[in-house]
Amino acid sequence: MLTALRTGGAIALVAAIGLLDAVVSPRLPFSILYFLPVMAAAWYATRTQGLIVAVAAIAARVATDVRVNGADSVTLTQGVLWAAALLLAPGLTTWAHSRREQVAALAGRINELLQMERTFARTDPLTSLCNRRAFVDALQKAEARGRRTGERLTVARLDIDGFTTLNETYSRNEGDQLLRAVATSLSLTTRMGDLAARLEHDEFALLLYNCGPDHAQKIGRRVVDEIAELGRAYPNARVTGSVGMACFMTAGPDPDEMMRLAGGALRHARHSGGNTVVVESPESPTHEVSTASKPPDL
């Protein structure tokens, strides 16, 4: 129904152009306007509809020529040329329309692939957490914002104690399952707006906004308890977690130094025997260190 209405409208436009052409043809070249309804019908309807309108345009154009110039050989030649051009127009128009749709579809697909590439470049494929690059970028932005607002910031790094033994005693597949479980636990344990990432192998990181030492210690203890609970499924590997946290009460050092300080706290936690949280406040005259209890019986 819509196609028929469009075709009828295009033919009516041809008739109007034909009337205008018959009135002013000796003075102005209005014949070129016949291509507009022909191309519009082919573009918005189908090539067949465009050909129907083209036939109407040819009839109107030839009738005007015969009325103005008579039925001589020049009129016949012009009629043939106009007919060829008008009949060719629907095919070219539909071809261009199809190419336009294909180009649009291709552009959309390219945008999807680029978005996927950007996502994969910043996401750990095993755990679906942010990777190191995305974490460092977020840390840089948070540090810059903290310099303006004075927002407290905590950087945490954590290792899975006994992870190598788990891979050797059980399997790498079991190790991957544990990494995914730890990633899920981190996502559920941290607050909305905080950021969890997998840096490499069995090392993870947390970026905690507006978080002081006391709150950081509670989060770290919760993370350690969650990892210890997950480790109960692997009694022969004695899986626990070590967490090192660096809290910055004002604008902290550069992000690399933040990561280094959190890494130092993590080493302190590991050297304390694992299943431990170490929280440090670099701005304090003396670092505040808080360690958790020793590993539970597994």
C-alpha positions in Angstrom: 0.0 0.0 0.0 2.8 2.4 1.0 4.7 1.5 -2.2 1.7 2.2 -4.4 1.1 5.5 -2.7 4.8 6.5 -3.2 4.6 5.4 -6.9 1.3 7.4 -7.4 2.9 10.4 -5.8 5.9 10.2 -8.0 3.7 9.9 -11.2 1.7 12.9 -10.0 5.0 14.8 -9.7 6.0 13.7 -13.2 2.7 15.1 -14.5 3.3 18.4 -12.7 6.8 18.6 -14.2 5.4 17.7 -17.6 2.9 20.5 -17.4 5.6 22.9 -16.3 7.9 21.7 -19.0 5.2 22.2 -21.6 4.6 25.8 -20.5 8.2 27.0 -20.1 10.3 24.5 -22.2 11.2 27.0 -24.9 12.7 29.3 -22.3 14.1 27.1 -19.4 15.5 23.5 -19.3 13.1 21.9 -16.8 13.5 18.4 -18.4 16.2 17.5 -15.9 13.6 17.5 -13.1 12.1 14.3 -14.5 14.9 12.4 -12.9 13.8 13.5 -9.4 10.6 11.4 -9.1 12.2 8.5 -11.0 15.1 8.3 -8.6 12.9 8.9 -5.5 10.6 6.0 -6.5 13.6 3.7 -7.0 15.2 4.8 -3.7 12.2 4.7 -1.4 10.2 1.9 -3.2 11.8 -0.6 -5.7 13.5 -0.6 -9.0 10.3 -1.8 -10.6 8.4 1.2 -9.3 11.2 3.4 -10.5 10.8 2.0 -14.0 7.1 2.6 -13.9 7.7 6.2 -13.0 10.4 6.4 -15.7 8.0 5.3 -18.4 5.6 8.0 -17.3 8.4 10.6 -17.4 9.4 9.4 -20.9 5.9 9.8 -22.2 5.6 13.3 -20.7 9.0 14.4 -22.0 8.3 13.1 -25.5 4.8 14.6 -25.6 6.3 18.0 -24.7 9.0 17.7 -27.4 6.5 16.8 -30.1 4.2 19.6 -29.1 7.1 22.2 -29.1 9.4 20.9 -31.9 7.2 18.6 -34.0 7.7 14.9 -34.8 11.0 15.2 -36.7 14.3 13.2 -36.5 15.8 15.5 -33.9 12.8 15.0 -31.6 13.0 11.2 -32.2 16.8 11.2 -31.3 16.2 13.3 -28.2 13.4 11.0 -27.2 15.6 7.9 -27.5 18.4 9.5 -25.5 16.0 10.7 -22.7 14.3 7.3 -22.6 17.7 5.5 -22.2 18.8 7.9 -19.5 15.5 7.7 -17.5 15.3 3.9 -17.8 18.9 3.7 -16.6 18.3 5.9 -13.6 16.2 3.4 -11.5 18.9 0.7 -11.8 21.7 3.1 -10.8 19.6 4.5 -7.9 18.8 1.0 -6.4 22.5 0.0 -6.9 23.6 3.1 -5.0 21.0 2.5 -2.3 22.1 -1.1 -1.8 25.7 0.0 -1.6 24.8 2.6 1.0 23.1 0.0 3.2 26.1 -2.3 2.8 28.5 0.4 3.7 26.4 1.4 6.7 26.3 -2.3 7.8 30.0 -2.6 7.3 30.7 0.6 9.3 28.5 -0.7 12.1 30.4 -4.0 12.2 33.7 -2.2 12.2 32.6 -0.1 15.1 31.5 -3.2 17.0 34.9 -4.9 16.3 36.7 -1.8 17.5 34.6 -1.7 20.7 35.3 -5.4 21.3 39.0 -4.8 20.7 39.0 -1.9 23.2 37.2 -4.0 25.7 39.5 -7.0 25.3 42.5 -4.8 25.5 41.4 -3.7 29.0 39.8 -6.9 30.3 41.4 -10.1 31.7 40.0 -12.9 29.5 40.0 -15.5 32.3 38.2 -13.6 35.1 36.6 -10.7 33.1 38.1 -8.3 35.6 40.1 -5.3 34.5 43.6 -6.0 33.5 46.8 -4.2 34.6 46.5 -1.5 31.9 42.9 -0.6 32.8 43.8 -0.6 36.5 46.8 1.7 36.1 44.7 4.0 34.0 42.0 4.2 36.6 44.6 4.7 39.3 46.1 7.7 37.4 42.7 9.3 37.1 41.9 8.7 40.7 45.2 10.2 41.8 44.7 13.3 39.7 41.2 13.7 41.1 42.5 13.2 44.6 44.9 16.1 44.2 41.9 18.3 43.5 39.5 17.0 46.0 41.7 15.5 48.8 39.7 12.2 48.5 41.2 9.3 50.4 42.4 6.4 48.3 43.6 2.9 49.0 45.5 0.6 46.7 45.5 -3.1 47.6 47.4 -6.0 46.0 46.8 -9.6 46.9 48.3 -12.9 46.1 46.9 -16.5 46.5 49.1 -18.4 48.9 49.7 -22.0 47.8 48.6 -21.4 44.2 51.6 -23.1 42.6 51.1 -26.1 44.8 47.4 -26.2 43.8 48.3 -26.3 40.1 50.9 -29.1 40.7 48.7 -31.1 43.1 45.4 -30.8 41.3 45.5 -29.3 37.8 45.8 -26.0 36.0 42.1 -26.2 35.3 41.4 -26.2 39.0 43.7 -23.2 39.3 41.7 -21.3 36.7 38.5 -22.2 38.5 39.9 -20.8 41.7 41.1 -17.6 40.0 37.5 -17.1 38.6 36.1 -17.7 42.0 38.4 -15.2 43.6 37.5 -12.6 41.0 33.8 -13.2 41.7 34.5 -12.9 45.4 36.3 -9.6 45.0 33.5 -8.2 42.9 31.0 -9.1 45.6 33.2 -8.0 48.5 34.1 -4.5 47.4 31.7 -1.6 47.3 30.0 -0.4 44.2 32.3 2.1 42.4 35.5 0.4 43.6 37.7 -1.4 41.1 39.0 -5.0 41.1 41.6 -6.2 38.6 43.8 -9.2 37.9 47.3 -8.0 37.4 49.0 -11.3 36.4 49.0 -14.9 37.3 47.5 -15.2 40.8 48.0 -11.5 41.7 45.0 -9.2 42.0 44.5 -5.6 42.9 41.8 -3.3 44.3 41.3 0.4 44.0 39.2 1.6 46.9 37.8 5.2 46.8 37.3 7.3 49.9 38.8 4.5 52.1 40.9 5.0 55.2 43.1 2.5 57.0 40.4 1.2 59.3 37.9 0.5 56.5 40.7 -0.9 54.4 41.7 -3.4 57.1 38.1 -4.6 57.3 37.9 -5.1 53.5 41.3 -6.8 53.5 40.2 -9.2 56.3 37.0 -10.0 54.5 38.9 -10.8 51.3 41.4 -13.0 53.1 38.5 -14.9 54.9 36.8 -15.4 51.5 39.9 -16.8 49.9 40.5 -19.1 52.9 37.0 -20.4 52.6 37.5 -21.0 48.8 40.8 -22.8 49.7 39.0 -25.4 51.8 38.1 -27.2 48.6 41.8 -27.9 48.1 43.0 -29.4 51.4 46.3 -30.7 49.9 47.4 -27.2 48.7 46.6 -25.1 51.8 45.3 -22.2 49.8 45.0 -18.8 51.6 45.5 -15.1 50.6 47.9 -12.4 51.4 46.8 -8.8 51.1 48.9 -5.6 51.1 47.2 -2.3 51.3 48.6 1.3 51.0 46.2 4.1 52.2 46.7 7.7 51.1 44.9 10.2 53.3 45.7 13.1 51.0 47.0 13.4 47.5 49.4 10.5 47.2 52.6 10.0 45.2 52.5 9.1 41.5 50.6 5.9 40.6 53.8 3.9 40.1 54.9 4.7 43.7 51.4 3.8 44.9 51.7 0.4 43.3 55.2 0.0 44.7 54.1 0.8 48.3 51.1 -1.6 48.0 53.6 -4.2 46.7 55.8 -3.7 49.7 52.9 -4.3 52.0 52.0 -7.4 50.1 55.6 -8.8 50.5 55.3 -8.0 54.3 52.0 -10.0 54.4 53.5 -13.0 52.5 56.6 -13.0 54.7 54.3 -13.0 57.8 53.2 -16.5 56.7 50.2 -15.8 54.5 46.5 -15.5 55.3 47.5 -12.0 56.4 46.5 -8.4 55.8 49.0 -5.6 56.1 47.7 -2.0 55.9 50.2 0.8 55.6 49.6 4.6 55.7 52.7 6.2 54.0 51.7 9.7 55.1 52.0 8.8 58.8 55.3 9.4 60.7 55.3 5.7 61.3 53.5 3.2 59.1 50.5 1.6 60.6 50.7 -2.1 60.1 47.9 -4.4 60.9 48.2 -8.2 60.4 45.5 -10.8 60.5 45.5 -14.0 62.4 47.4 -17.0 61.3 45.9 -19.5 58.8 43.0 -21.5 60.1 43.2 -25.3 60.2 42.2 -26.5 56.8 
